[in-house]
Amino acid sequence: MCGIVGYVGPKEAVPILLEGLSRLEYRGYDSAGMATIENGKLSLRKSLGRIDHLRKLVREQPLGGHIGISHTRWATHGKVTVANAHPHLDASGKLALVHNGVIENYAKLRTQLKEEGHVFHSETDTEVLTHLIGREFDLATEKTEENLIIAVRAALHLAKGTYGIALVHEDLPGVIIGARRGSPLVLGIGEGENFLASDASAIVAHTKNVVYLKDNEIVSLSAETFTISTLEGNGAHYNVTTVEDLLQESDKGEYPHYMIKEIFEQTRTVQEAMRGRLSIDEATAKLGGLEMSNAELRSIERIVLTGCGTAMHAAMVGEYLIESLAQIPTECEFASEFRYRNLPMTKDTLVFALSQSGETADTLAAMRESQRKGHRTLGICNNVASTIARESNGGVYMHAGAEIGVAATKSFTSQVMVLTLISLLLGRIRNLSSTQGSQIIHELEALPEKIAATLKLDKTIEKIAQRYAKSSVMLFMGRQFNYPIALEAALKLKEISYIAASGHPSAELKHGVIALINEETPSVFIAPHDGVYTKNLSSIQEVRARSGPVLAIGTEGHSEELEQICNDLILIPKAPDYLTPILSVIPLQLFAYHIAVARGCDVDKPRNLAKSVTVE
């Protein structure tokens, strides 16, 4: 969600901080700010809106110094104002802090601090934490690095909630302190310089060597050294890892937006999700990351898939996949509900937590709740160094590469592909014959070429999208495997174009949704030539009988009936029912993209949204 970048070393800090924040723009934010120390003096600059506004402010009111922290804020506590933007200062004005997360007991702490005479200048929970750390440090007789760490520990013991923080103090002009609980923080190790960030992509231009902090760890860094300890004051074991080269992926190249670039990458990313995981000899999938034997997998009697947003829609496709191919009872739970429900689960239940970033707060909490109750919980995520990847009992990486656009596209199809592989594996050790397994593999290997063919429809879809761009309401409908695609298509459209879109099972049309049908309300039907094709035709007829415009997704070679009753038609290559979701979602991603462009929307940075939701 929010972004943090810190630097200490021989170079001017401001250009590095601004560059790092720019690389985190995709995460979503509404204000930005930074603090540096120069000649023993702490200075702040904060602004509303895009990082370009902060860049302009720094040109007009220059900042110097070789140490600094910076932040992009996505508003939680308090409106979007300069006063609420980070960094925040403590009562002395010498300590500056940036923070991702939520301090849940901030109101109680704020009241206590006010009674002690503290004056607050913002509505944020972050300023409360800043004052709390500053108060503890002011009690120290000597202003040393160790005493500042002790002050941070003391304050964090009092604070309840989640945080990823970075702070500097005027009295210690060569030191940055960071800490995390439930919000990502990564240390970047350079030569004679060190970095701190909420995401490795912010600092990969400067170093490839990083340490991903664990929950309840504190790091202190100077230009030459760093130390990592626990909240309890013990030494912490850590691993220095080399991050992937994210620079090329963070470049839009020839594309005008990251979203369209990532849509077109799906031929490759779906292939990457399969690479090395299909065994032709055994007619099955090989997923060693699950860390479960065939006997253990065969003993599973129930599966629960949990996630949020787009990941939840992928999970819903997974429910159809697993039940269809492996015949294991499967259900989906919103992670935000799972963590608070008293969901009855037998000991033979396997849980999958889906998250592109591997840091989604609700999904992480759901995973931990599942593990707390003794269930093996596996992760499906895109970030090999994420918290879900580290804390899960095993899992499968998507290998989709960095996804910059806020609206998820390639991560969705990669998640669905991973769930298809899981379904094949489970099916082969239970009910699918070798012949059936071989046929599924054959269809999977043909899928990238079919995706490429679907992407060639881009210009046609752009023309269709322009005809619907002025709509204020739009309905999406599908059945079986493609009902989740109706939900996902509606989500994509509302996320980036702000059209009030909703997804429904096609058969539910006459159970209330039909009341919305009129000449001004387009309906999009996902109607490939599958087992419920004729049922979808009947639903389309009901809409057309009420003068509702219809756009349909159909199948090549099976379009005569659709051509007669639809206003617009997009045809995808023929595929088995279980693979149509991947093919049918791509035209609808393009449809949402081109509508948003036609409406003049900021496609990659839609209002109020963040890429990675790391707060509850």
C-alpha positions, -999 to 999 in steps of 0.1 A, spaced: 0 0 0 20 30 12 57 33 2 88 38 24 123 46 11 153 54 33 189 61 25 222 67 43 255 70 26 279 94 8 255 105 -19 228 132 -18 197 115 -3 170 135 -21 175 122 -56 176 86 -43 145 90 -22 125 106 -51 136 78 -75 127 51 -50 93 67 -44 86 69 -81 92 31 -84 66 26 -57 39 48 -73 20 18 -85 12 9 -49 -13 37 -46 -10 69 -26 -25 104 -22 4 124 -7 41 122 -3 69 136 19 105 132 30 128 142 58 166 147 56 193 157 80 220 182 69 246 198 91 228 184 121 195 199 112 163 179 104 141 193 76 108 181 61 90 186 28 54 173 23 29 177 -5 -5 164 -18 -10 144 -50 17 128 -71 54 125 -65 60 151 -92 44 177 -68 69 167 -41 97 169 -67 86 204 -77 84 214 -40 120 202 -34 132 222 -63 116 253 -50 126 246 -14 158 225 -17 168 198 8 203 186 13 219 158 33 233 123 30 206 106 51 168 107 47 135 89 48 105 93 25 70 81 22 39 79 0 7 79 20 -26 62 13 -50 78 37 -64 57 66 -66 79 97 -75 114 87 -82 132 54 -58 138 26 -40 169 39 -4 181 41 -7 179 79 -16 142 77 11 134 52 43 117 64 69 121 78 56 131 113 76 148 141 77 140 178 72 167 205 109 178 203 108 183 166 140 163 163 126 129 154 109 122 121 90 90 113 72 73 84 48 45 88 29 19 69 1 0 88 -24 9 115 -19 15 152 -52 1 166 -49 16 201 -38 51 189 -68 69 204 -60 56 239 -23 65 235 -32 99 221 -53 107 251 -26 96 275 0 117 257 -22 147 256 -26 145 293 12 146 295 12 178 275 18 165 240 3 186 212 -7 169 180 -8 185 145 -25 157 125 -53 132 127 -31 102 122 -22 72 142 14 76 130 20 109 148 9 92 180 36 65 175 62 92 167 54 110 199 55 78 218 90 69 205 102 105 211 90 105 247 109 73 254 140 86 238 138 119 257 140 99 290 175 86 280 204 103 297 226 98 266 215 103 230 230 71 216 220 48 188 214 20 213 192 42 234 171 51 204 167 14 196 156 9 232 131 37 229 117 22 197 113 -12 215 96 4 245 71 23 223 63 -7 201 55 -27 231 28 -2 239 15 0 204 -10 -25 191 -15 -31 154 7 -33 123 36 -13 112 66 -9 89 85 22 101 116 42 94 128 70 115 157 94 119 167 117 147 186 150 146 209 140 174 220 109 155 225 123 120 240 91 105 214 65 117 181 52 104 160 29 125 134 5 110 110 -20 124 82 -42 111 52 -61 122 27 -72 96 39 -46 70 69 -53 47 103 -38 52 135 -47 34 171 -36 41 192 -29 10 230 -35 15 253 -14 -6 290 -5 -6 295 23 18 257 30 18 226 13 30 189 15 22 155 8 37 123 3 18 89 -13 19 95 -30 -14 128 -41 -30 118 -26 -64 124 9 -48 161 2 -43 170 -25 -69 187 2 -90 213 6 -63 217 -28 -48 207 -64 -54 216 -76 -19 188 -74 5 175 -87 39 138 -91 43 129 -82 79 107 -106 98 78 -95 120 90 -80 154 124 -72 141 143 -39 144 171 -28 121 196 0 127 216 11 97 244 36 90 264 40 59 289 13 67 270 -11 90 237 -25 101 224 -45 130 192 -65 133 176 -75 166 142 -86 179 116 -66 197 126 -84 228 162 -73 225 178 -105 212 200 -109 182 182 -120 150 192 -145 124 189 -132 89 197 -142 53 211 -119 27 194 -126 -6 198 -114 -42 167 -99 -57 156 -104 -93 164 -76 -117 131 -57 -115 143 -27 -136 132 -40 -170 98 -51 -157 93 -16 -142 97 -1 -176 66 4 -198 86 0 -229 65 7 -260 32 6 -241 14 37 -228 4 20 -195 16 -8 -173 -18 -24 -174 -18 -30 -212 18 -41 -211 9 -67 -184 -22 -78 -203 0 -86 -233 26 -104 -212 1 -131 -204 12 -154 -233 45 -156 -215 34 -155 -178 9 -184 -182 37 -203 -199 61 -195 -170 35 -207 -145 36 -241 -163 73 -243 -171 89 -274 -156 57 -285 -139 42 -308 -164 52 -345 -166 43 -360 -199 55 -394 -188 33 -395 -157 5 -374 -173 4 -352 -142 17 -320 -127 49 -318 -105 46 -293 -77 74 -300 -52 68 -267 -34 36 -282 -19 59 -303 3 33 -330 5 36 -366 -6 10 -382 -29 -2 -402 1 -7 -369 21 -25 -353 -8 -47 -383 -13 -58 -381 24 -72 -346 18 -110 -346 21 -118 -309 18 -101 -278 5 -106 -242 14 -93 -214 -8 -90 -179 7 -80 -145 -8 -92 -110 -14 -104 -91 -45 -90 -106 -77 -73 -134 -58 -107 -144 -45 -121 -145 -80 -92 -168 -90 -100 -190 -60 -136 -192 -72 -124 -205 -105 -102 -229 -86 -132 -242 -67 -148 -253 -101 -114 -267 -112 -106 -288 -82 -141 -302 -79 -143 -309 -116 -109 -325 -121 -101 -339 -87 -136 -343 -72 -126 -329 -38 -152 -308 -20 -139 -272 -22 -151 -239 -10 -139 -203 -11 -138 -178 18 -130 -141 17 -98 -138 38 -113 -109 57 -142 -131 68 -122 -163 73 -101 -148 100 -131 -139 121 -154 -168 113 -156 -199 134 -155 -220 103 -160 -258 110 -131 -276 94 -121 -313 97 -86 -324 103 -83 -335 67 -88 -300 54 -62 -283 32 -61 -245 30 -47 -224 2 -40 -187 7 -39 -167 -26 -21 -133 -28 -1 -118 -56 21 -98 -33 22 -123 -5 17 -94 19 -21 -89 18 -30 -82 55 -63 -101 56 -49 -131 37 -19 -133 59 -41 -131 90 -64 -158 75 -33 -180 69 -21 -176 104 -56 -183 118 -57 -215 98 -23 -226 110 -32 -217 146 -60 -243 143 -37 -270 131 -45 -270 93 -18 -273 67 -19 -240 49 -2 -235 15 5 -202 -3 0 -193 -39 18 -160 -45 41 -141 -68 68 -129 -44 93 -155 -33 104 -133 -4 70 -124 9 56 -131 43 31 -156 30 59 -174 11 80 -176 43 53 -185 68 31 -209 48 36 -247 51 46 -248 14 30 -235 -18 34 -227 -55 50 -195 -70 33 -179 -99 64 -166 -116 44 -138 -133 71 -112 -127 65 -78 -112 30 -65 -117 30 -27 -116 -5 -18 -127 -29 -15 -97 -56 -35 -116 -44 -71 -115 -43 -89 -149 -14 -113 -154 -14 -123 -118 -50 -134 -121 -44 -157 -150 -12 -170 -134 -32 -178 -102 -58 -197 -123 -31 -216 -141 -15 -226 -108 -49 -238 -95 -53 -258 -128 -20 -275 -122 -30 -283 -86 -63 -297 -98 -45 -319 -124 -21 -332 -97 -49 -340 -73 -70 -355 -100 -43 -378 -112 -37 -393 -78 -74 -399 -73 -97 -403 -103 -82 -391 -136 -68 -417 -159 -35 -414 -176 -53 -407 -209 -73 -379 -193 -41 -365 -177 -23 -365 -211 -52 -348 -228 -52 -320 -201 -15 -315 -206 -20 -313 -243 -46 -286 -239 -24 -267 -214 5 -267 -238 -17 -253 -265 -30 -225 -243 -2 -199 -248 -8 -199 -285 -46 -194 -279 -38 -165 -256 -17 -149 -283 -45 -153 -308 -69 -137 -283 -46 -107 -278 -47 -101 -315 -84 -89 -310 -71 -58 -292 -80 -33 -320 -114 -48 -324 -121 -47 -287 -109 -11 -286 -136 -1 -312 -162 -20 -292 -151 -4 -260 -155 31 -274 -192 24 -281 -198 16 -244 -175 42 -228 -203 66 -218 -222 39 -199 -228 46 -163 -239 11 -153 -229 -22 -168 -238 -58 -159 -216 -89 -164 -230 -124 -164 -216 -159 -167 -222 -195 -155 -201 -223 -140 -164 -217 -147 -171 -183 -161 -193 -169 -133 -161 -158 -114 -149 -142 -147 -181 -121 -147 -171 -109 -112 -135 -103 -122 -145 -84 -154 -169 -62 -134 -142 -55 -108 -117 -45 -135 -141 -21 -151 -152 -4 -118 -115 -2 -106 -102 18 -136 -132 34 -153 -154 41 -122 -184 26 -140 -209 10 -116 -203 -26 -128 -216 -58 -112 -211 -95 -119 -238 -121 -116 -246 -157 -124 -265 -156 -157 -293 -177 -143 -298 -152 -115 -309 -126 -141 -346 -133 -136 -342 -133 -98 -339 -96 -95 -311 -84 -118 -335 -81 -147 -350 -51 -130 -319 -31 -140 -322 -39 -177 -330 -10 -200 -318 6 -232 -290 24 -213 -276 -5 -194 -253 -29 -214 -250 -65 -204 -219 -85 -210 -224 -123 -213 -195 -147 -211 -210 -174 -233 -184 -198 -247 -196 -230 -264 -196 -250 -232 -220 -272 -213 -243 -243 -204 -241 -225 -237 -278 -229 -245 -288 -217 -211 -267 -185 -216 -285 -180 -250 -319 -180 -231 -306 -154 -207 -294 -132 -235 -328 -135 -252 -344 -122 -219 -322 -91 -220 -328 -84 -257 -366 -88 -252 -363 -57 -229 -342 -37 -253 -310 -41 -234 -277 -39 -254 -256 -71 -252 -219 -78 -257 -210 -115 -256 -178 -135 -254 -183 -165 -276 -163 -193 -292 -148 -193 -327 -168 -216 -350 -199 -216 -327 -212 -181 -331 -243 -182 -354 -269 -179 -326 -249 -152 -308 -245 -132 -339 -282 -131 -344 -291 -118 -309 -261 -97 -297 -251 -62 -305 -214 -70 -303 -195 -102 -302 -159 -112 -293 -148 -147 -302 -121 -166 -284 -104 -198 -295 -121 -231 -286 -109 -247 -254 -121 -272 -228 -146 -258 -202 -119 -257 -175 -96 -235 -196 -121 -210 -209 -118 -187 -178 -82 -178 -189 -92 -171 -224 -125 -153 -216 -110 -129 -191 -84 -115 -214 -108 -97 -238 -126 -83 -208 -94 -70 -194 -88 -52 -227 -124 -40 -227 -120 -24 -193 -87 -9 -203 -99 7 -235 -130 21 -218 -109 37 -191 -86 52 -216 -116 65 -236 -130 81 -204 -96 98 -197 -90 79 -165 -56 73 -149 -54 36 -157 -23 26 -137 -32 47 -107 -70 45 -102 -84 67 -74 -85 55 -39 -69 21 -47 -36 6 -37 -17 -23 -53 -9 -41 -21 -34 -38 8 -12 -43 38 -37 -29 64 -70 -44 75 
